[in-house]
Amino acid sequence: MLALPGEDGAIIAGGQSLLPLLNFRLAAPSCLIDIGRLDELRRIVEGDGYIEIGGLVRHCELAASAVIGEAFPLLHQAIGHIAHPGVRHRGTLGGSLAMADPAGELGACCLALEGRMSLQSVRGQRWVGAEDFFTGIYETALAGDEILTAVRLPRRGPGGIQIFKEVARRRGDFALAGLALVAGANLSNPRLALLGVADRPVLAARTMALLREDGSAMGSAVDRAVAQIGKEVDPAQDPAYPPAYRRHLVQVLLRRTLAELSP
Ligand SMILES: Cc1cc2nc3c(=O)[nH]c(=O)nc-3n(C[C@H](O)[C@H](O)[C@H](O)COP(=O)(O)OP(=O)(O)OC[C@H]3O[C@@H](n4cnc5c(N)ncnc54)[C@H](O)[C@@H]3O)c2cc1C
């Protein structure tokens, strides 16, 4: 249906972002394509070295999954920050990622966890890494006729680190700033993804490099990383929350995260 010529249909999954857009007349698709009954998109599948989460898996289902909690505690931590139970009971992983809100928790988590998205259309299936999936504010690599069918997350080795933190005005509001840190034991190979401080979820590449070099979360290494992340982020102009404020928040979050890791 998405590929039908002359149609400008929109997929509706949980409707938790699309319905507000329709109500505000910010979207006016020619028809809604309800994918809610495609059960094959509602699965969490354990593969060889990875876990694949279907695009229709709801936030509450992720939060209730023991498999996810064991492999990706980061997701469990993050979901607690998404809106409130009503939204989490309808909203889906695919909808969240397709929406690509720069302050969305799940995009940053997929980035930190080296996720790959499965995009499918009548033309076939392709895989896109999270680093290439988010292309701008509310923009993704999804073509007009594609559905995000699943996200594949590689399993991590034992003893690793997964920490999610954010600051929001009220619990459940979109984040003003947040971070998702994933690393091996002793902070090896850190991946630090940020939300709310750019037009899309981003990796703090230079801070990651510094953490890798220093190889510790102690003393002056912490100060260096905190200073670096302040230089690295470039939040958008926002009269209510100016860039300097968001930059400060992300620095505070990194300091708190590293404090938790210091022996
Ligand atoms: C009050 C409130 C507070 C919220 N707070 C947060 C928050 O703190 N953090 C956060 O991350 N989100 C928040 N959300 C958004 C929520 O998480 C949504 O559930 C989510 O962004 C969209 O998921 P959905 O399944 O409801 O998608 P829908 O609303 O159904 O769709 C959203 C968009 O994605 C497209 N789409 C949906 N599924 C697919 C798919 N499988 N493939 C391709 N395109 C697809 C739709 O066409 C549409 O453009 C909030 C929403 C509300 C109403």
The ligand as a Gaussian input file, in Angstrom:
#p B3LYP/6-31G(d) Opt

LIG

0 1
 C        2.514000      12.493000      26.097000
 C        3.608000      11.795000      25.324000
 C        4.880000      11.783000      25.829000
 C        5.910000      11.153000      25.124000
 N        7.165000      11.123000      25.671000
 C        8.151000      10.497000      25.005000
 C        9.467000      10.435000      25.555000
 O        9.740000      10.908000      26.647000
 N       10.430000       9.819000      24.813000
 C       10.158000       9.246000      23.594000
 O       11.076000       8.703000      22.961000
 N        8.929000       9.271000      23.072000
 C        7.922000       9.879000      23.747000
 N        6.679000       9.906000      23.205000
 C        6.471000       9.270000      21.882000
 C        6.159000       7.794000      22.071000
 O        7.287000       7.075000      22.521000
 C        5.686000       7.186000      20.764000
 O        5.121000       5.978000      21.095000
 C        6.707000       6.904000      19.716000
 O        7.478000       8.031000      19.400000
 C        6.060000       6.500000      18.391000
 O        5.668000       5.183000      18.431000
 P        4.269000       4.743000      17.900000
 O        4.296000       3.262000      17.764000
 O        3.208000       5.314000      18.768000
 O        4.271000       5.378000      16.421000
 P        3.122000       6.107000      15.599000
 O        2.649000       7.306000      16.328000
 O        2.118000       5.127000      15.154000
 O        3.996000       6.558000      14.330000
 C        4.991000       7.545000      14.450000
 C        5.638000       7.772000      13.079000
 O        6.411000       6.654000      12.702000
 C        5.891000       6.046000      11.507000
 N        6.002000       4.606000      11.761000
 C        5.473000       3.938000      12.810000
 N        5.886000       2.666000      12.800000
 C        6.680000       2.525000      11.725000
 C        7.422000       1.447000      11.188000
 N        7.438000       0.230000      11.754000
 N        8.148000       1.647000      10.065000
 C        8.176000       2.881000       9.459000
 N        7.489000       3.945000       9.926000
 C        6.755000       3.767000      11.054000
 C        4.486000       6.576000      11.360000
 O        4.084000       6.609000      10.005000
 C        4.624000       7.950000      11.949000
 O        5.187000       8.840000      11.015000
 C        5.640000      10.530000      23.879000
 C        4.334000      10.544000      23.358000
 C        3.328000      11.174000      24.073000
 C        1.940000      11.179000      23.501000

